[in-house]
């Protein structure tokens, strides 16, 4: 268990790199920031979508659906960050 400042009984939790919530945080490979459960899932999904969009573009395949999904995800992350 983590402890807060000296003499404090409160648990000291870091803030999520996206939403700023003080909760248990998770690391993603290749990322220096840590994220809450919800944000880490969205950040990981955005990384995968970016990779898939790039691969589809290079192969000359349609990317409209992937780009639309990435746009929705980005809006969700931005909204969460602005509420912080």
Beta strands, then each sheet from edge to edge (+ up, - down):
strand 1: 26-27
strand 2: 34-35
sheet 1: 1+ 2-
end
